[in-house]
Amino acid sequence: MTGAHPGASDEPDSAELASLLEYLKTDRGFDFDGYKRSSLERRFRKRMDAVGVQGYADYEDYLQVHPGEFRELFDTILINVTGFFRDQAAWDFLRDDVIPKLLEDAPPGHPIRVWSAACASGEEAYTAAILLAEAMGEDDFRRRVKIYATDVDEDALAAARHGAFPSRALESVSDSIRDTYFEPGGDEYVFRADLRRSLIFGRNDLVQDAPISRVDLLISRNALIYFTSEAQARILTRFHFSLRDTGFLFLGKSETLTAQTDRFAPYNLKWRVYRKVPREPSADRLVIAPQFRFGHEASERYSRLVENSADVSPVAQLTVDRRGLLVAANEVAREMFDIATLNLGRPLSDLGVSYKPIELRSLLDEAYRDRRQVDAGRASLSSADGERVFHVHVTPLYADSDSGESLGASVTFVDVTSVAKLDDRHRTIERELENAYEELQSTVEELETTNEELQSTNEELETTNEELQSTNEELETMNEELQSTNDELEAMNDDQQERSGEIDRLNLFLEGILGSLGLGVIVLDREQTIQLWNSSAGELWGLGDREVLSQHFLSLDIGFPVEQLKVAIRDALAPEGKATDLLVDAVNRRGRSFRCRTQVMPLLDSAGQNYGAILLMSDAGPE
């Protein structure tokens, strides 16, 4: 997608937000520059409200003091909402149409490579494994299939590698599929170990890191909606590079590729399945540059490397060893790229020629990997003499014709400036001919005007469609956030129900104990309000607990002279908590007079804090 994305903020980031994003990048390695600002700000605000800070600067200070907050923040930003066979109808289309076509296009015995990008906790990667195993048979699946599942969230990847899921996560999976591909393990179901070996989980930042290559099926569902249009374009360029020419791209239900028709052709728009449009192999070459450190080899080894390099270098040439050190540069190359003799032996990545006129490090990797010469095409270099154009080749070098030992590579720059000028002249002539042809079409001016009006209307419709698409992406993002919040609330509700059950059991246990004592037990708080009245007390005085709870004890009208306990209760509520034993004449609920033995004791906690008084009453016999 190109141009300004309606879902991204039109205003530059505040200095505090920019500082916070830079801190996350440098301190934790998370680069959120490509994420939509509206979504980022909502997620930041959620965590800031949770920890009670107001501004981005205060939140950055909070992160520095509380490292554990990073985990909560990343869990909030990286919304890991996924599931098995999510959007069932789309997966049915993949099973019934895409996978059979994919297997039909692949030669017999050809490896099948799948990339599940932004896999979260891995459910979609395991879903793809199940569908392929169903289509190919388990033996063929184990021999041929590799599924690479990547994400930036290390905790989610750790859960995905474990391959164990609670029964609730498998509700969308049929019983036959569950019993075939999962094994019970306590309260969870574990994906079968023999099939699990075909899945590889690893960290990959879709914006920053190199993609998985030679992929037959690329699954990236509802990941693009979190990125700006520029970041989406970079990611889709990597996706195009990743796929084989016959590969399929499977997106989420809220994602479309309206501006990527030169890279991907719709295969089924309803289910968001696309096919790669083949292009020039070097058009979207990505930079994958490992870092090497300086070191010395034996002089004989370097002599052989220089000799072999001279054999294949008729023009400006650089010779690089296998560790990435610049071993030699002929005179033409030294003058052309301003390479001093002192630079020999230094890492190529430290020199300007490593990226001007063309990025060499990824080309060297490709030559080593494929063990063949790489034609990098044309590259331009501006100098004091004007702009020059070179055709660049990278050729791997070996110790001898029979040895497989790679010594390094030769990089040659063929000056094709004159040919490039002729090409430019040819294009200029073509443009002039096109202008002449347009002038001859003056007789159809009215038709062209009508066509332009229709085109303008079409562009307005396309703009409206882009805006609707952006709104849909924003709604999908908010839906993901709401689902995540709902999952949190459900977990909290389950925990609350469990605690409520424990409290009920404790209450029953306490009531059983108090009922078994055979004593009337009354508990008062510090205001002498009744907090507990057991069944024995009700049996003595004829009042149930619901009639007396929260009543002031001294206001009760029962057969017990409560006024006689006023002093004892006051002593029990005193800071020192004095206990008192009394024999009081009373009348029970049946009207029988008896001597009531009463013990008034302070209610103390383990620290000695006085919270009220306990009254124990029993029948000591007739008066």
HUBEL-V678551 format. One record per backbone hydrogen bond with DSSP energy under -1.0 kcal/mol. NH is the residue of the N-H (numbers start at 1). CO is the residue of the C=O. If there is no record, write none. Layout:
NH/CO  NH/CO
This chain:
8/5  18/14  19/15  20/16  21/17  22/18  23/19  24/20  25/21  26/22  27/23  28/24  30/24  35/32  36/226  40/36  41/37  42/38  43/39  44/40  45/41  46/42  47/43  48/44  49/45  50/46  51/47  52/48  53/48  59/55  60/56  61/57  62/58  63/59  64/60  65/61  66/62  69/66  70/67  73/69  74/70  75/71  76/72  77/73  78/74  79/77  81/79  86/83  90/87  91/87  92/88  93/89  94/90  95/91  96/92  97/93  98/93  99/94  101/97  102/98  103/99  104/100  105/101  106/102  110/107  112/144  114/146  115/217  116/148  117/219  119/150  122/119  126/122  127/123  128/124  129/125  130/126  131/127  132/128  133/129  134/130  135/131  136/132  137/133  141/137  142/138  143/139  144/140  145/141  146/112  147/198  148/114  149/200  150/116  151/202  157/153  158/154  159/155  160/156  161/157  162/158  163/159  165/189  169/166  171/168  173/170  178/174  179/175  180/176  181/177  182/178  183/190  185/188  188/185  189/165  190/183  191/163  192/181  196/192  197/193  198/195  199/196  200/147  202/149  204/151  209/205  215/242  216/113  217/113  218/248  219/115  220/250  226/223  227/224  228/34  232/228  233/229  234/230  235/231  236/232  237/233  238/234  239/235  240/236  241/237  242/238  243/239  244/215  247/244  248/216  249/274  250/218  251/272  255/252  260/257  263/260  264/260  265/275  267/273  268/273  273/268  274/249  275/265  276/247  277/263  283/280  285/282  302/298  303/299  304/300  305/301  306/302  307/303  308/304  309/305  310/306  311/307  318/411  319/328  320/409  321/325  322/407  324/321  326/346  327/319  328/319  330/317  334/330  335/331  336/332  337/333  339/334  343/340  344/341  345/326  346/343  348/324  350/347  351/348  354/351  355/352  356/352  360/354  364/360  365/361  366/362  367/363  368/364  369/365  370/366  371/367  374/394  376/392  379/390  381/388  383/386  386/383  388/381  390/379  391/414  392/377  393/412  394/374  395/410  397/408  399/405  407/397  408/397  409/320  410/395  411/318  412/393  413/316  414/391  416/389  420/416  421/417  422/418  423/419  424/420  425/421  426/422  427/423  428/424  429/425  430/426  431/427  432/428  433/429  434/430  435/431  436/432  437/433  438/434  439/435  440/436  442/439  444/441  445/442  448/444  449/445  450/446  451/447  452/448  453/449  454/450  455/451  456/452  457/453  458/454  459/455  460/456  461/457  462/458  463/459  464/460  465/461  466/462  467/463  468/464  469/465  470/466  471/467  472/468  473/469  474/470  475/471  476/472  477/473  478/474  479/475  480/476  481/477  482/478  483/479  484/480  485/481  486/482  487/483  488/484  489/485  490/486  491/487  492/488  493/489  494/490  495/491  496/492  497/493  498/494  499/495  500/496  501/497  502/498  503/499  504/500  505/501  506/502  507/503  508/504  509/505  510/506  511/507  512/508  513/509  514/510  515/511  516/512  520/617  522/615  523/532  524/613  525/529  528/525  530/551  531/523  532/523  534/521  538/534  539/535  540/536  541/537  542/538  549/545  550/530  551/548  553/528  555/552  556/553  562/560  564/561  565/562  566/563  569/565  570/566  571/567  572/568  573/569  577/574  578/571  580/600  582/598  584/596  586/594  587/559  588/592  589/540  591/588  594/586  595/621  596/584  597/618  598/582  599/616  600/580  601/614  603/612  605/609  608/605  611/603  613/524  614/601  615/522  616/599  617/520  618/597  620/595
